[in-house]
Amino acid sequence: MMNRLEKVRTIVSTIMEVPIEAVTPESEREDYEKWDSLNQLNLVMEIESAFGISFSLEEMSSINSIKDILDILEDHLKA
């Protein structure tokens, strides 16, 4: 079974159209040419679907890196 990081990396890789190796916990929004507002929304929807959670508007707008995504997931999944 894929762990949380691997699942997030796979989703980001697919949506941003980059190799999975290009997605690390240190990766930031600026690292991806295709990370625009539309793909931000696609990313959020895919992550919500994959993990069975819902992001708040505040959380959605605060995502600027892979670490941000992992931190939000941590908050949701420990509850």
Biopython code that builds the backbone (N, CA, C, O; Angstrom):
import numpy as np
from Bio.PDB.StructureBuilder import StructureBuilder

atoms = [
    (1, "MET", "N", (0.835, -1.202, 0.000)),
    (1, "MET", "CA", (0.000, 0.000, 0.000)),
    (1, "MET", "C", (0.875, 1.258, 0.000)),
    (1, "MET", "O", (1.905, 1.315, 0.671)),
    (2, "MET", "N", (0.447, 2.250, -0.757)),
    (2, "MET", "CA", (1.206, 3.494, -0.841)),
    (2, "MET", "C", (1.059, 4.297, 0.444)),
    (2, "MET", "O", (-0.029, 4.380, 1.014)),
    (3, "ASN", "N", (2.151, 4.882, 0.891)),
    (3, "ASN", "CA", (2.025, 5.752, 2.058)),
    (3, "ASN", "C", (1.529, 7.130, 1.613)),
    (3, "ASN", "O", (1.392, 7.403, 0.421)),
    (4, "ARG", "N", (1.270, 7.966, 2.572)),
    (4, "ARG", "CA", (0.696, 9.278, 2.300)),
    (4, "ARG", "C", (1.551, 10.096, 1.335)),
    (4, "ARG", "O", (1.031, 10.671, 0.378)),
    (5, "LEU", "N", (2.856, 10.149, 1.582)),
    (5, "LEU", "CA", (3.753, 10.925, 0.720)),
    (5, "LEU", "C", (3.736, 10.385, -0.702)),
    (5, "LEU", "O", (3.665, 11.158, -1.658)),
    (6, "GLU", "N", (3.800, 9.077, -0.851)),
    (6, "GLU", "CA", (3.815, 8.488, -2.196)),
    (6, "GLU", "C", (2.521, 8.794, -2.946)),
    (6, "GLU", "O", (2.541, 9.070, -4.146)),
    (7, "LYS", "N", (1.409, 8.744, -2.237)),
    (7, "LYS", "CA", (0.118, 9.043, -2.852)),
    (7, "LYS", "C", (0.081, 10.502, -3.325)),
    (7, "LYS", "O", (-0.353, 10.792, -4.440)),
    (8, "VAL", "N", (0.540, 11.410, -2.464)),
    (8, "VAL", "CA", (0.570, 12.836, -2.816)),
    (8, "VAL", "C", (1.513, 13.062, -3.990)),
    (8, "VAL", "O", (1.187, 13.797, -4.922)),
    (9, "ARG", "N", (2.680, 12.431, -3.944)),
    (9, "ARG", "CA", (3.650, 12.584, -5.044)),
    (9, "ARG", "C", (3.048, 12.129, -6.369)),
    (9, "ARG", "O", (3.237, 12.779, -7.397)),
    (10, "THR", "N", (2.326, 11.019, -6.343)),
    (10, "THR", "CA", (1.709, 10.489, -7.558)),
    (10, "THR", "C", (0.672, 11.468, -8.110)),
    (10, "THR", "O", (0.634, 11.729, -9.313)),
    (11, "ILE", "N", (-0.157, 12.001, -7.233)),
    (11, "ILE", "CA", (-1.194, 12.956, -7.648)),
    (11, "ILE", "C", (-0.557, 14.217, -8.226)),
    (11, "ILE", "O", (-0.949, 14.676, -9.299)),
    (12, "VAL", "N", (0.422, 14.775, -7.520)),
    (12, "VAL", "CA", (1.077, 16.004, -7.992)),
    (12, "VAL", "C", (1.771, 15.748, -9.332)),
    (12, "VAL", "O", (1.669, 16.554, -10.256)),
    (13, "SER", "N", (2.462, 14.639, -9.424)),
    (13, "SER", "CA", (3.159, 14.276, -10.658)),
    (13, "SER", "C", (2.197, 14.227, -11.838)),
    (13, "SER", "O", (2.499, 14.738, -12.917)),
    (14, "THR", "N", (1.038, 13.610, -11.629)),
    (14, "THR", "CA", (0.042, 13.478, -12.699)),
    (14, "THR", "C", (-0.530, 14.835, -13.098)),
    (14, "THR", "O", (-0.576, 15.164, -14.283)),
    (15, "ILE", "N", (-0.961, 15.618, -12.125)),
    (15, "ILE", "CA", (-1.612, 16.899, -12.421)),
    (15, "ILE", "C", (-0.632, 17.919, -12.988)),
    (15, "ILE", "O", (-0.974, 18.662, -13.907)),
    (16, "MET", "N", (0.580, 17.960, -12.450)),
    (16, "MET", "CA", (1.562, 18.947, -12.914)),
    (16, "MET", "C", (2.362, 18.457, -14.122)),
    (16, "MET", "O", (3.188, 19.183, -14.674)),
    (17, "GLU", "N", (2.097, 17.203, -14.523)),
    (17, "GLU", "CA", (2.763, 16.608, -15.683)),
    (17, "GLU", "C", (4.284, 16.660, -15.560)),
    (17, "GLU", "O", (4.986, 17.121, -16.459)),
    (18, "VAL", "N", (4.766, 16.174, -14.422)),
    (18, "VAL", "CA", (6.209, 16.085, -14.172)),
    (18, "VAL", "C", (6.527, 14.664, -13.710)),
    (18, "VAL", "O", (5.643, 13.963, -13.217)),
    (19, "PRO", "N", (7.778, 14.237, -13.863)),
    (19, "PRO", "CA", (8.142, 12.910, -13.352)),
    (19, "PRO", "C", (7.988, 12.866, -11.833)),
    (19, "PRO", "O", (8.193, 13.871, -11.152)),
    (20, "ILE", "N", (7.632, 11.716, -11.317)),
    (20, "ILE", "CA", (7.428, 11.591, -9.870)),
    (20, "ILE", "C", (8.696, 11.965, -9.102)),
    (20, "ILE", "O", (8.616, 12.444, -7.971)),
    (21, "GLU", "N", (9.863, 11.752, -9.709)),
    (21, "GLU", "CA", (11.129, 12.105, -9.056)),
    (21, "GLU", "C", (11.238, 13.615, -8.819)),
    (21, "GLU", "O", (12.005, 14.063, -7.967)),
    (22, "ALA", "N", (10.471, 14.385, -9.575)),
    (22, "ALA", "CA", (10.511, 15.849, -9.443)),
    (22, "ALA", "C", (9.618, 16.344, -8.311)),
    (22, "ALA", "O", (9.526, 17.548, -8.075)),
    (23, "VAL", "N", (8.964, 15.429, -7.612)),
    (23, "VAL", "CA", (8.060, 15.799, -6.527)),
    (23, "VAL", "C", (8.643, 15.297, -5.202)),
    (23, "VAL", "O", (8.695, 14.093, -4.951)),
    (24, "THR", "N", (9.076, 16.235, -4.365)),
    (24, "THR", "CA", (9.625, 15.885, -3.058)),
    (24, "THR", "C", (8.906, 16.711, -1.990)),
    (24, "THR", "O", (8.221, 17.677, -2.323)),
    (25, "PRO", "N", (9.049, 16.349, -0.721)),
    (25, "PRO", "CA", (8.415, 17.154, 0.335)),
    (25, "PRO", "C", (8.892, 18.612, 0.314)),
    (25, "PRO", "O", (8.201, 19.497, 0.818)),
    (26, "GLU", "N", (10.059, 18.859, -0.262)),
    (26, "GLU", "CA", (10.591, 20.228, -0.305)),
    (26, "GLU", "C", (10.105, 21.002, -1.525)),
    (26, "GLU", "O", (10.344, 22.206, -1.619)),
    (27, "SER", "N", (9.432, 20.342, -2.457)),
    (27, "SER", "CA", (8.981, 21.003, -3.683)),
    (27, "SER", "C", (7.969, 22.103, -3.365)),
    (27, "SER", "O", (7.118, 21.961, -2.488)),
    (28, "GLU", "N", (8.093, 23.202, -4.109)),
    (28, "GLU", "CA", (7.183, 24.333, -3.922)),
    (28, "GLU", "C", (6.447, 24.647, -5.209)),
    (28, "GLU", "O", (6.820, 24.189, -6.288)),
    (29, "ARG", "N", (5.412, 25.424, -5.074)),
    (29, "ARG", "CA", (4.561, 25.796, -6.200)),
    (29, "ARG", "C", (5.369, 26.311, -7.393)),
    (29, "ARG", "O", (5.090, 25.954, -8.537)),
    (30, "GLU", "N", (6.366, 27.148, -7.120)),
    (30, "GLU", "CA", (7.166, 27.759, -8.189)),
    (30, "GLU", "C", (7.970, 26.731, -8.974)),
    (30, "GLU", "O", (8.438, 27.017, -10.076)),
    (31, "ASP", "N", (8.132, 25.540, -8.413)),
    (31, "ASP", "CA", (8.916, 24.497, -9.082)),
    (31, "ASP", "C", (8.180, 23.890, -10.277)),
    (31, "ASP", "O", (8.781, 23.191, -11.092)),
    (32, "TYR", "N", (6.888, 24.158, -10.374)),
    (32, "TYR", "CA", (6.081, 23.531, -11.418)),
    (32, "TYR", "C", (5.433, 24.583, -12.305)),
    (32, "TYR", "O", (4.648, 25.413, -11.846)),
    (33, "GLU", "N", (5.777, 24.528, -13.573)),
    (33, "GLU", "CA", (5.238, 25.459, -14.554)),
    (33, "GLU", "C", (3.711, 25.406, -14.617)),
    (33, "GLU", "O", (3.054, 26.425, -14.825)),
    (34, "LYS", "N", (3.158, 24.206, -14.434)),
    (34, "LYS", "CA", (1.708, 24.029, -14.590)),
    (34, "LYS", "C", (0.905, 24.250, -13.305)),
    (34, "LYS", "O", (-0.311, 24.057, -13.299)),
    (35, "TRP", "N", (1.574, 24.655, -12.215)),
    (35, "TRP", "CA", (0.839, 24.872, -10.959)),
    (35, "TRP", "C", (0.217, 26.265, -10.989)),
    (35, "TRP", "O", (0.783, 27.231, -10.476)),
    (36, "ASP", "N", (-0.960, 26.342, -11.602)),
    (36, "ASP", "CA", (-1.707, 27.600, -11.651)),
    (36, "ASP", "C", (-2.981, 27.421, -10.818)),
    (36, "ASP", "O", (-3.150, 26.403, -10.147)),
    (37, "SER", "N", (-3.858, 28.397, -10.864)),
    (37, "SER", "CA", (-5.053, 28.324, -10.010)),
    (37, "SER", "C", (-5.961, 27.152, -10.396)),
    (37, "SER", "O", (-6.569, 26.532, -9.523)),
    (38, "LEU", "N", (-6.057, 26.845, -11.678)),
    (38, "LEU", "CA", (-6.895, 25.723, -12.099)),
    (38, "LEU", "C", (-6.306, 24.397, -11.606)),
    (38, "LEU", "O", (-7.028, 23.547, -11.084)),
    (39, "ASN", "N", (-4.999, 24.229, -11.775)),
    (39, "ASN", "CA", (-4.387, 22.985, -11.313)),
    (39, "ASN", "C", (-4.328, 22.905, -9.786)),
    (39, "ASN", "O", (-4.278, 21.813, -9.220)),
    (40, "GLN", "N", (-4.333, 24.054, -9.127)),
    (40, "GLN", "CA", (-4.430, 24.056, -7.664)),
    (40, "GLN", "C", (-5.763, 23.407, -7.272)),
    (40, "GLN", "O", (-5.821, 22.573, -6.369)),
    (41, "LEU", "N", (-6.812, 23.801, -7.958)),
    (41, "LEU", "CA", (-8.143, 23.246, -7.696)),
    (41, "LEU", "C", (-8.177, 21.750, -8.028)),
    (41, "LEU", "O", (-8.713, 20.954, -7.257)),
    (42, "ASN", "N", (-7.608, 21.371, -9.172)),
    (42, "ASN", "CA", (-7.549, 19.953, -9.548)),
    (42, "ASN", "C", (-6.793, 19.147, -8.497)),
    (42, "ASN", "O", (-7.192, 18.039, -8.140)),
    (43, "LEU", "N", (-5.708, 19.716, -8.013)),
    (43, "LEU", "CA", (-4.884, 19.064, -6.996)),
    (43, "LEU", "C", (-5.688, 18.831, -5.717)),
    (43, "LEU", "O", (-5.684, 17.733, -5.161)),
    (44, "VAL", "N", (-6.369, 19.866, -5.265)),
    (44, "VAL", "CA", (-7.185, 19.771, -4.055)),
    (44, "VAL", "C", (-8.272, 18.709, -4.226)),
    (44, "VAL", "O", (-8.486, 17.889, -3.333)),
    (45, "MET", "N", (-8.955, 18.724, -5.369)),
    (45, "MET", "CA", (-10.044, 17.762, -5.591)),
    (45, "MET", "C", (-9.520, 16.329, -5.613)),
    (45, "MET", "O", (-10.147, 15.432, -5.049)),
    (46, "GLU", "N", (-8.382, 16.108, -6.256)),
    (46, "GLU", "CA", (-7.792, 14.763, -6.304)),
    (46, "GLU", "C", (-7.377, 14.290, -4.913)),
    (46, "GLU", "O", (-7.607, 13.136, -4.551)),
    (47, "ILE", "N", (-6.772, 15.177, -4.140)),
    (47, "ILE", "CA", (-6.324, 14.810, -2.794)),
    (47, "ILE", "C", (-7.527, 14.542, -1.891)),
    (47, "ILE", "O", (-7.528, 13.587, -1.114)),
    (48, "GLU", "N", (-8.549, 15.389, -1.999)),
    (48, "GLU", "CA", (-9.766, 15.157, -1.212)),
    (48, "GLU", "C", (-10.357, 13.787, -1.539)),
    (48, "GLU", "O", (-10.751, 13.042, -0.641)),
    (49, "SER", "N", (-10.415, 13.468, -2.808)),
    (49, "SER", "CA", (-10.975, 12.199, -3.246)),
    (49, "SER", "C", (-10.117, 11.016, -2.774)),
    (49, "SER", "O", (-10.641, 10.018, -2.279)),
    (50, "ALA", "N", (-8.799, 11.141, -2.934)),
    (50, "ALA", "CA", (-7.887, 10.043, -2.583)),
    (50, "ALA", "C", (-7.879, 9.748, -1.089)),
    (50, "ALA", "O", (-7.731, 8.598, -0.678)),
    (51, "PHE", "N", (-8.042, 10.800, -0.272)),
    (51, "PHE", "CA", (-7.935, 10.619, 1.175)),
    (51, "PHE", "C", (-9.276, 10.699, 1.910)),
    (51, "PHE", "O", (-9.333, 10.509, 3.125)),
    (52, "GLY", "N", (-10.357, 10.981, 1.169)),
    (52, "GLY", "CA", (-11.675, 11.045, 1.789)),
    (52, "GLY", "C", (-11.821, 12.188, 2.785)),
    (52, "GLY", "O", (-12.432, 12.026, 3.841)),
    (53, "ILE", "N", (-11.257, 13.345, 2.442)),
    (53, "ILE", "CA", (-11.336, 14.517, 3.323)),
    (53, "ILE", "C", (-11.856, 15.712, 2.529)),
    (53, "ILE", "O", (-11.997, 15.640, 1.308)),
    (54, "SER", "N", (-12.140, 16.805, 3.224)),
    (54, "SER", "CA", (-12.519, 18.058, 2.567)),
    (54, "SER", "C", (-11.652, 19.182, 3.113)),
    (54, "SER", "O", (-11.526, 19.361, 4.325)),
    (55, "PHE", "N", (-11.058, 19.934, 2.199)),
    (55, "PHE", "CA", (-10.246, 21.082, 2.583)),
    (55, "PHE", "C", (-11.145, 22.283, 2.836)),
    (55, "PHE", "O", (-12.164, 22.450, 2.165)),
    (56, "SER", "N", (-10.779, 23.113, 3.790)),
    (56, "SER", "CA", (-11.479, 24.393, 3.970)),
    (56, "SER", "C", (-10.932, 25.360, 2.917)),
    (56, "SER", "O", (-9.882, 25.115, 2.323)),
    (57, "LEU", "N", (-11.648, 26.445, 2.697)),
    (57, "LEU", "CA", (-11.161, 27.453, 1.739)),
    (57, "LEU", "C", (-9.810, 28.002, 2.181)),
    (57, "LEU", "O", (-8.926, 28.251, 1.362)),
    (58, "GLU", "N", (-9.668, 28.183, 3.483)),
    (58, "GLU", "CA", (-8.403, 28.689, 4.029)),
    (58, "GLU", "C", (-7.259, 27.715, 3.735)),
    (58, "GLU", "O", (-6.166, 28.126, 3.347)),
    (59, "GLU", "N", (-7.524, 26.429, 3.923)),
    (59, "GLU", "CA", (-6.500, 25.417, 3.634)),
    (59, "GLU", "C", (-6.145, 25.408, 2.148)),
    (59, "GLU", "O", (-4.972, 25.348, 1.779)),
    (60, "MET", "N", (-7.172, 25.467, 1.305)),
    (60, "MET", "CA", (-6.924, 25.460, -0.140)),
    (60, "MET", "C", (-6.013, 26.600, -0.560)),
    (60, "MET", "O", (-5.094, 26.413, -1.356)),
    (61, "SER", "N", (-6.275, 27.780, -0.020)),
    (61, "SER", "CA", (-5.498, 28.947, -0.431)),
    (61, "SER", "C", (-4.124, 28.984, 0.214)),
    (61, "SER", "O", (-3.267, 29.763, -0.205)),
    (62, "SER", "N", (-3.896, 28.147, 1.235)),
    (62, "SER", "CA", (-2.600, 28.170, 1.916)),
    (62, "SER", "C", (-1.612, 27.162, 1.335)),
    (62, "SER", "O", (-0.473, 27.079, 1.794)),
    (63, "ILE", "N", (-2.034, 26.400, 0.334)),
    (63, "ILE", "CA", (-1.145, 25.382, -0.241)),
    (63, "ILE", "C", (-0.173, 26.018, -1.228)),
    (63, "ILE", "O", (-0.564, 26.512, -2.285)),
    (64, "ASN", "N", (1.098, 25.992, -0.853)),
    (64, "ASN", "CA", (2.138, 26.510, -1.734)),
    (64, "ASN", "C", (3.298, 25.543, -1.889)),
    (64, "ASN", "O", (4.294, 25.850, -2.543)),
    (65, "SER", "N", (3.161, 24.362, -1.275)),
    (65, "SER", "CA", (4.237, 23.377, -1.355)),
    (65, "SER", "C", (3.690, 21.991, -1.056)),
    (65, "SER", "O", (2.561, 21.835, -0.591)),
    (66, "ILE", "N", (4.508, 21.002, -1.330)),
    (66, "ILE", "CA", (4.122, 19.631, -1.003)),
    (66, "ILE", "C", (4.021, 19.484, 0.515)),
    (66, "ILE", "O", (3.127, 18.796, 1.010)),
    (67, "LYS", "N", (4.916, 20.113, 1.247)),
    (67, "LYS", "CA", (4.873, 20.068, 2.710)),
    (67, "LYS", "C", (3.550, 20.623, 3.233)),
    (67, "LYS", "O", (2.981, 20.075, 4.177)),
    (68, "ASP", "N", (3.055, 21.703, 2.630)),
    (68, "ASP", "CA", (1.756, 22.260, 3.046)),
    (68, "ASP", "C", (0.654, 21.202, 2.909)),
    (68, "ASP", "O", (-0.186, 21.052, 3.796)),
    (69, "ILE", "N", (0.670, 20.481, 1.800)),
    (69, "ILE", "CA", (-0.337, 19.442, 1.573)),
    (69, "ILE", "C", (-0.226, 18.369, 2.661)),
    (69, "ILE", "O", (-1.228, 17.959, 3.247)),
    (70, "LEU", "N", (0.999, 17.925, 2.918)),
    (70, "LEU", "CA", (1.212, 16.877, 3.921)),
    (70, "LEU", "C", (0.794, 17.341, 5.317)),
    (70, "LEU", "O", (0.234, 16.563, 6.089)),
    (71, "ASP", "N", (1.066, 18.609, 5.642)),
    (71, "ASP", "CA", (0.669, 19.150, 6.947)),
    (71, "ASP", "C", (-0.852, 19.173, 7.089)),
    (71, "ASP", "O", (-1.384, 18.812, 8.139)),
    (72, "ILE", "N", (-1.549, 19.593, 6.040)),
    (72, "ILE", "CA", (-3.016, 19.635, 6.079)),
    (72, "ILE", "C", (-3.573, 18.216, 6.211)),
    (72, "ILE", "O", (-4.501, 17.973, 6.982)),
    (73, "LEU", "N", (-2.997, 17.287, 5.451)),
    (73, "LEU", "CA", (-3.442, 15.892, 5.549)),
    (73, "LEU", "C", (-3.236, 15.358, 6.964)),
    (73, "LEU", "O", (-4.099, 14.671, 7.509)),
    (74, "GLU", "N", (-2.099, 15.678, 7.543)),
    (74, "GLU", "CA", (-1.791, 15.247, 8.916)),
    (74, "GLU", "C", (-2.883, 15.735, 9.876)),
    (74, "GLU", "O", (-3.376, 14.979, 10.713)),
    (75, "ASP", "N", (-3.249, 17.015, 9.737)),
    (75, "ASP", "CA", (-4.293, 17.588, 10.602)),
    (75, "ASP", "C", (-5.623, 16.862, 10.427)),
    (75, "ASP", "O", (-6.311, 16.571, 11.406)),
    (76, "HIS", "N", (-5.983, 16.572, 9.180)),
    (76, "HIS", "CA", (-7.271, 15.925, 8.913)),
    (76, "HIS", "C", (-7.290, 14.473, 9.346)),
    (76, "HIS", "O", (-8.285, 13.993, 9.890)),
    (77, "LEU", "N", (-6.196, 13.777, 9.107)),
    (77, "LEU", "CA", (-6.206, 12.328, 9.301)),
    (77, "LEU", "C", (-5.923, 11.893, 10.733)),
    (77, "LEU", "O", (-6.119, 10.730, 11.085)),
    (78, "LYS", "N", (-5.456, 12.841, 11.570)),
    (78, "LYS", "CA", (-5.235, 12.462, 12.980)),
    (78, "LYS", "C", (-6.514, 12.658, 13.783)),
    (78, "LYS", "O", (-6.640, 12.150, 14.898)),
    (79, "ALA", "N", (-7.451, 13.389, 13.220)),
    (79, "ALA", "CA", (-8.707, 13.684, 13.922)),
    (79, "ALA", "C", (-9.576, 12.443, 14.056)),
    (79, "ALA", "O", (-10.668, 12.511, 14.620)),
]
sb = StructureBuilder()
sb.init_structure("model")
sb.init_model(0)
sb.init_chain("A")
sb.init_seg("    ")
for serial, (resi, resn, name, xyz) in enumerate(atoms, 1):
    if name == "N":
        sb.init_residue(resn, " ", resi, " ")
    sb.init_atom(name, np.array(xyz, "f"), 0.0, 1.0, " ", f" {name:<3s}", serial, name[0])
structure = sb.get_structure()
